[in-house]
Amino acid sequence: MFAERLTRNEVAARVAQDIPDGAYVNLGIGLPTLVSNFLPADREVILHTENGMLGMGPEARPDQLDPDLINAGKIPVTATLGASYFHHGDSFAMMRGGHLDVCVLGALQVSQFGDLANWSTGEPGAIPAVGGAMDLAIGAKNVYVMMDLSTKQGQSKLVDECSYPLTGMRCVSRIYTDVAVFGLSAAGATVTQLFGDATVDALRDLTGLALIDGTSA
């Protein structure tokens, strides 16, 4: 439907623009880990990883590899000046205790009202992979989702109601996709920014939702 789409790196860079100075942030496994590579140099953003690190830096280059420094997705990372390491239990206490300003998660589906499904398709034999997503969904002050808007079959991942098992209810406030950015609230989904050749009407056709046009706001 859309000939022009952002690359995953471009979506990650767009997410990074909205991470405020001084924020404590957790980046979920998968696409969200790319955000660490695009954080503005003039902002102090403290990255948290659930396996027990605060002050995580960008992904490690080949000459920076340290087998003891990985994120929750087992990707080698770097440490910023003043980084700290702690027990897994302490890390989850930070997540559950409301100490994170933002978390960025991937998703299988998100409803227009902010329900999140990102750990299982519910198919028989599917391997569940909830990790710390449930803790992040309810514990972070702001939950952002980074995902392709469509599945490989062309179906929208932004839906009226999630058909997959939920991770959290009414927890997602913003979605960053390869064709648009959406804000979510009790009123439904608002298109706040368009990319490439995407239009609000085309997004309405794809999602089947009465999307609010916020692009001129």
GIFEN-V812977 format. One record per pair of residues at least 24 apart in sequence whose ideal C-beta (glycine too) atoms are under 10 Angstrom apart, sorted by the first residue. I is the first residue (numbers start at 0). GAP is how many residues later the second one is. Records with the same first field share a line. If there is no record, write none. Layout:
I = GAP, GAP
This chain:
0 = 148, 149, 153, 155, 178, 196, 197, 201, 202, 204, 205
1 = 147, 148, 176, 177, 178, 192, 193, 194, 195, 196, 197, 200, 201, 204
2 = 193, 194, 195
3 = 174, 175, 191, 192, 193, 194
4 = 143, 144, 145, 172, 173, 174, 190, 191, 192, 193
5 = 142, 170, 171, 172, 173, 174, 189, 190, 192
6 = 27, 171
7 = 26, 138, 139, 140, 170
8 = 25, 26, 28, 29
9 = 24, 28, 168, 185
10 = 24, 27, 135, 136, 137, 165, 166, 167, 168, 170, 184
11 = 24, 25, 26, 27, 92, 134, 164
12 = 24, 25, 26, 27
13 = 24, 132, 162, 163, 164, 167, 179, 181
14 = 24, 87, 89, 129, 130, 131, 159, 161, 166
15 = 24, 27, 29, 88, 160
16 = 26, 159
17 = 84, 86, 124, 126, 156, 158, 163
18 = 24, 26, 28, 82, 83, 85, 123, 125
19 = 25, 81, 82, 122
20 = 24
21 = 24, 79
22 = 24, 77, 78, 79, 118, 119
23 = 24, 30, 70, 75, 76, 77, 78, 79, 116, 117
24 = 31, 75, 76, 77, 78, 79, 115, 117, 119
25 = 24, 28, 30, 45, 46, 65, 68, 69, 73, 74, 75, 76, 77, 78, 79, 106, 109, 110, 113, 114, 117
26 = 29, 44, 45, 46, 75, 76, 77, 78, 79, 117, 119
27 = 43, 44, 45, 75, 76, 77, 78, 79, 90, 103, 104, 105, 108, 109, 115, 116, 117, 118
28 = 42, 43, 44, 45, 46, 76, 77, 89, 100, 102, 103, 104
29 = 43, 45, 75, 76, 77, 88, 99, 116, 117
30 = 73, 74, 75, 76, 114, 115, 116, 117, 145
31 = 41, 71, 72, 73, 74, 112, 113, 114, 115, 144
32 = 25, 26, 38, 39, 40, 42, 44, 71, 73, 113
33 = 24, 25, 70, 112
34 = 67, 69, 109, 111, 141
35 = 35, 39, 41, 42, 68
43 = 36
44 = 35, 56, 57
45 = 34, 36, 37, 54, 55
46 = 24, 30, 32, 33, 36
47 = 24, 43, 46, 47, 51, 52, 53, 54, 55, 88, 92
48 = 24, 26, 28, 42, 83
49 = 38, 41, 42, 44, 45, 53, 81, 82, 83, 85, 86
50 = 34, 35, 37, 40, 80, 81
51 = 32, 33, 34, 35, 36, 37, 38, 39, 40, 42
52 = 24, 26, 30, 31, 32, 33, 38
53 = 25, 26, 28, 29, 30, 31, 32, 36, 37, 40, 45
54 = 24, 25, 26, 27, 28, 29, 30
55 = 24, 27
56 = 24, 26
71 = 59, 60
72 = 58
87 = 44
90 = 41, 44
91 = 40, 43, 44, 47
92 = 42, 46
93 = 41, 45
94 = 37, 38, 39, 40, 41, 42, 43, 44, 45
95 = 36, 38, 39, 40, 42, 43, 44
96 = 38, 42
97 = 40, 41, 42, 43
98 = 40, 41, 42
99 = 35, 36, 39, 40, 41, 42, 43
100 = 39, 40, 41
101 = 34, 38, 39, 40, 41, 42, 71, 72
102 = 29, 30, 32, 33, 34, 36, 37, 38, 39, 40, 41, 42, 68
103 = 32, 36, 38, 39, 40, 41, 42, 70, 72
104 = 26, 27, 28, 31, 32, 35, 38, 39, 40, 41, 42, 62, 63, 66, 67
105 = 27, 39, 40, 41, 42
106 = 26, 36, 38, 39, 40, 41, 50, 51, 55, 57, 60, 65, 68
107 = 39, 43, 49, 54, 55, 56, 57, 59
108 = 36, 38, 42, 46, 47, 48, 49, 50, 52, 53, 54, 55, 56, 57, 58
109 = 33, 35, 37, 46, 47, 48, 49, 52, 57, 61, 62, 64, 65, 67, 72, 74, 79
110 = 47, 48, 49, 50, 51, 52, 55, 58, 59, 61, 73, 77, 78, 98
111 = 46, 47, 48, 49, 60, 63, 70, 72, 73, 75, 76, 77, 78, 95, 96, 97, 98, 99, 100
112 = 47, 48, 49, 56, 57, 59, 71, 72, 73, 74, 75, 76
113 = 29, 31, 54, 55, 56, 57, 58, 59, 60, 61, 69, 70, 71, 72, 74, 75
114 = 44, 46, 47, 49, 51, 52, 53, 54, 55, 56, 57, 69
115 = 27, 29, 46, 48, 50, 51, 52, 53, 54, 55, 56
116 = 40, 42, 45, 46, 47, 48, 49, 50, 51
117 = 27, 29, 39, 44, 46, 47, 48, 49, 50, 54
118 = 45, 46, 47, 48
119 = 44, 45, 46, 47
120 = 42, 43, 44
121 = 41, 42, 43
122 = 41
125 = 38, 39
127 = 37
129 = 35, 37
130 = 36
132 = 34, 35
133 = 32, 33, 34, 37
134 = 32, 33
135 = 31, 32, 35
136 = 29, 30, 31, 32, 33, 34, 35
137 = 29, 30, 31, 33
138 = 29, 32
139 = 28, 31, 33
140 = 32
141 = 29, 30, 31, 32
142 = 24, 25, 27, 28, 29, 30, 31, 32, 41
143 = 28, 29, 30, 31, 32, 37
144 = 26, 27, 28, 29, 30, 31, 32, 37, 39
145 = 28, 29, 30, 31, 32
146 = 28, 29, 30, 31
147 = 29, 30, 31
148 = 26, 27, 28, 29, 30, 31, 33, 49, 54, 57, 58
149 = 27, 28, 29, 56, 57
153 = 52
154 = 51, 52
155 = 47, 49, 50, 51, 52, 53
156 = 50
157 = 24, 26, 31, 45, 48, 49, 50, 51, 53
158 = 30, 48, 49, 50
159 = 28, 29, 47, 48, 49, 50
176 = 26
178 = 24, 27
179 = 31, 35
180 = 33, 34
181 = 25, 27, 29, 30, 32
182 = 29, 31, 34
184 = 27
186 = 25
187 = 24
188 = 25
189 = 24, 25, 27
190 = 24
191 = 25
